[in-house]
Amino acid sequence: MRRGRIKTPPEEGARVYHCMSRTVNSERLFTTVDKEQLRQFIWQVADFCGVEVVTYTILCNHFHLVLRVPEKHEVAAQEVVRRYERLYPKINRQAHWPHLQRLVATGAPEGLAWVERQRKQMGDVSEALKLLKQLFTQWINKNKKRHGTLWCERFKSVLVEEGAAVRITSAYVDLNSVRANLVKDPKEYRFSGYAEAVAGNLLARKGICDLMGIPDWKEASAAYRQYLFGAGAMPSLKGAKISAEALDEVIRQRGKLPLSDLLRCRIRYLTEGAVLGSQAFVAAEMAKLQAKKHRTRALDPTPLPSVTDWGPLTHLRRCRGGIEVS
């Protein structure tokens, strides 16, 4: 059954979303070249739509993307042109492009109508993901001589509260390559926001700095690695994962695991929980949804299982499986 997406209108302020999308039948279609192209599209689409990439990970059959959507404001016409040229680098080769630029610059009705069409795609998480998936589908179908749909369904998203909820979610996303046994340290996996930040990408570094609330990259990086590995983690332990038996025993005994250990498991609350954050945040978002949809049945925020020190995190939607070893 198709579930409704929970979004906050961008006019009400900035919001963070954890977005995910998977290929049809979970086919392992993406080669290194494909991942590199999707990586480039992520940054181009983020620039065009005016959203901020907190972090991301691209694997062979799906991707995770944590986006911050700022409060919406009108984008100047010339800025729209600049973003469009970044999104479509070959547009300058098109004969009609100089004429359209003149129409925009002179404020002609045709130029203003074109600008408005582009603005409708900006400042909205749904439009950003729609554009990203469309561009990549067209590219991969052309290059692999395939046709038809690439993605198994529309993208999933979780509305995430700023602060601890975003930090935990981002660490979970960056550790995807570790859970998949591709690397022992996520900085070694080039198709992730954290690896790009370590390699020197200034926008990726800004995402981590903003995430940690620390303007200095070295300090922000050190703080973020504690989320990834825990304080004082030894290099030999960085890629270690808890076994399914050990996880079951901890849950059965109502014990606790270090957060850095638990983030090496598959945590469906972070991908299917609809809304993630403090009880007050989740309740407020649910109240908005009820008012918008004219619903009377209330859904109470549900605390995450006390298997680690999440802080006061709750989620909205019940998740099958909850926590599983990858």
N, C-alpha and C positions, 0 to 999 in steps of 0.2 A: 504494500500500500504506500502510495506517495505521501510523504509527510510534508507539512507546511514549513517554510523557511521562516525563521525569526530574525527580522532585521529592524534596526532603528532608523527612521528617516534621517539622512545626513544633515538636514537642517537643525536637528536637535543636538548636534555635537558629534565629536569624534568617537568612533567605535572600532574595536578590533574583532576580526573574524578568522577562525581557523577553517580553511577551505580544503577539500579533498576531492579528487576525481580519479576514476579507475577505468582502464580499457575494457572493451567488450570481452566477456568471458575471462577477464583477468589475464589476457594473452600478454606474454612478455615480448612486446613489440619494439621497445625503445632501445636502440643501439647507442653507443657513445655519441655519435654524430647527432642522433635525434635528441638526446638529452641536452646537448650543447645548444641546439636550436631552440628548444623549449626554454632553456635558461635565458637566452637572449630575448625571447618573446616576453618572458615574465617582466624583465626590466623595461622593455619598450612599452608594454601595455600599462605598467604601473605609472610610467611617466605620462603617457597620454591621458589616462583616466584620473591622474592626480591623487593616486593612493600610494601609501608607503609600504614597502616590503620589510616586514620585521625579520622573517627568515623563511626558508623553504627547503624542501628536499625532493629530488626527482629520482624515482627508481624505474625499473624496467617496465612496469605496467601501471604505475599510478604516481601521483604527486601530492604533496602537502604544501600549502601556502598560507602563511600567517600574514594578513594584511591589516593595516590601520587605515581606515577611511576617515579623513579629516572632516570637520564641519564644512558643509557645502557653501561655496561662494561663486559668484559669476566670474568666469574666466575671460580675460580680455581677448578680443578677436585675434590679435597678432600672436598671442600665446597659443591660441588654438591652432594657428597655422604652424607654429614651431613644433608643437606636439605631434601634429599630423605628419610632418616631414620626418620626425624621429621614428614614428611608427611605421611609415611607408618610405624607406630611404630612396626607393627608385622612382618616387613620384616626380622628381625634378626632370626625369627623362620624358615625361608625358607632355605632349604638345599643349594640352588644355590647361596645365597647371599655372603658368604665368598669367593667363587670362583670369583664372579664378582668384589668384592672389590680388590682382588689380581690383576685382569686384569687391573683395573683402576690404582692401585698403581704402577704397572710395566710399564704402558704406552702401553699395548698390543692393537693392532688394534680393537679388539672386545670391550675392555674397553673404548677406546677413542670414538668409535661410539656410545656407550651407553651414555657417558657423553654429546656428541653433541645433542642427542635426548632430553635429559633433559634440556639442555641450551635453546633450541628453545621455551620452555614453560616459560622462565624467562624474566622479564623486559618488559612485554606486558600486557596491561589491558584486551585484548580480551582472551588471553590464561589463565590469572588468573581467569576470570569469568567462562570460559568454564570448567576449571578444578574444580572449586568450585561447580558449578551446577551438573557436572557429579558425583562427589564424594557423594554429598548429595542425589542425585536421587537414586544412587545405594544403599545407606544406608537406605533411607526411604522406598524404594520398598521392600527391604529385610525384614525390621522390621515390616512393615504393611502388608506384603504378598500381595502387589499390583504389577502391571506391567504397562509398557507403559510410556508415557511422564508425567512429573510432572509440567513442566513450560509451560505457554501459548504461549510463543514466545521467541526469543532471548532477551537478556537483553537490556534495554535502557541505554544510557549514555549521559552525558552532559560534555563537556570539560570546565573546570572552571579555571579562572585566579586566581593566588595566591593573597592573600590579602583579601579585603572586600568581594569579591565574594565567596571565600571559607568559610569565617567565617559565612556569611549569610546562605549559603547552608548547612553547618554543623549544625548550630543551627536549621534549618528547619528539618533536619534529626533527630536530637535528640529529637525534640518536637513531633515526630510522635505519641508517646504513649499518649501525652497530647491531641492531636487532636482526637485520638481514644477513649478518655474518660476512659483510663485504669488507669491513675495516674494523680495527680495534679502537681507533680514535676518529671522531667525525671530521676533524680537520683534514684527514687524509682522503675524504670523499669529496671530489671537486664539485659535484652537483648539489651543493647545499649552501645555505646562506652563511653558516658559520665558517665553512671552508673558504668561501669567497672573502669573508671578512679577514680571516687570518692571512690570506694571500694579498690583501691590500686594497680590495674594492671599497672605496670610500662610502658608497651608499649602503653596502652590507654592514660596514663598521658602524655607520650611523644607526642602523636598525638595532644592533646589539647594544650600543651606548644608550639609545632611547629606552630600550627594553629594561636595562639595569638602572636607568636613572643616573648614569655616571658619564660625564662628558669626555673624560680621558679614555682613549681606547685601551691602553695597557691595563688600567684599573678595571674597566668594564669587562675586558676579556678574562682577567683573573677571577672576577666575581662570577661570571657566567660559567666558567669551567667547574666551579663548585656545584652548580646545578647539574652539570653533565656527569661529573665523576665523584662528587662528594669531597669534603675537606680531606686533604692529605692522601688521596688515592694514589697507590703505587702504580707505576707504568704497567706492571705485569697483571694488574687487576682491572685495567681500564676496559678491556673487552669482555670481561666475565659477565655471565648472565645467570640468574637464579634458575634452578630446575623447576619443572612443573610440580614435582612432589614436594619440594621445599616450600613453594608458594602456597600450595594447598594446606600444608601443615601450619604455616603461619596464620592463614585465614581461619583454619579450624580452631587453633589455640587462641585466636584473637590477639595475636602478637603484632609486632611492628617491624617493618623493614626500613632501611635508609631509603630516602626518596630517590637517590641516584641509582640504587639497585632496582627499585620498582619501575623506573622509567625505561628499563631494558625489557619490560614486558609490554604486551599489547593492552592498552588501557582504553576501553571503548567509551568511557565517560568523557574522554578528551576529543573523541571523534563523532560521537552520536548523542551527546548530552543536551543538545539544542542551545542551552545557555549555561555558562560556567562562570562562577564567581561567588561572592559572599551571599549570604541569605538575603540581605537587603537588596542587592543588585538583581538577583534572579527573580525575587518577588516583584520588584518594580517593573522589570521587563515583562513578566507574566501579566501584570495588571494592565500594561499598555496593550498587550495582545488581546486580552479579554475585552477591553473597551473598543478596540478596533473591530473585532470580529463579533461583538455583541454576545459574548459567551457568558454564561452564569456559573458553570462548573469551575471551581477553583482548583488549581494544581499547586501543591506546596513544594518548595525547594527541598531536594533530598540531599543530605550530607553524603560526601564520598565515603566509602568504607574506611574505617579507622585502621587500615593496614600500614599506614605511614603517616608522617606529620605533614599533611597537606596544608595545614592552616585551616581557617574556617571556610573551606570551599564546599559549594553545593552545586547540584546540576538540576535540570528540569525534567529530562525525559529518561524513562527507564531504558536500560541498555542490556541486550542479551549478552551473556558472557562476562561482562564487567571487566575483569582483569584476567588475561591469559598469557602464558608463556609463548613467545613468538616461535 
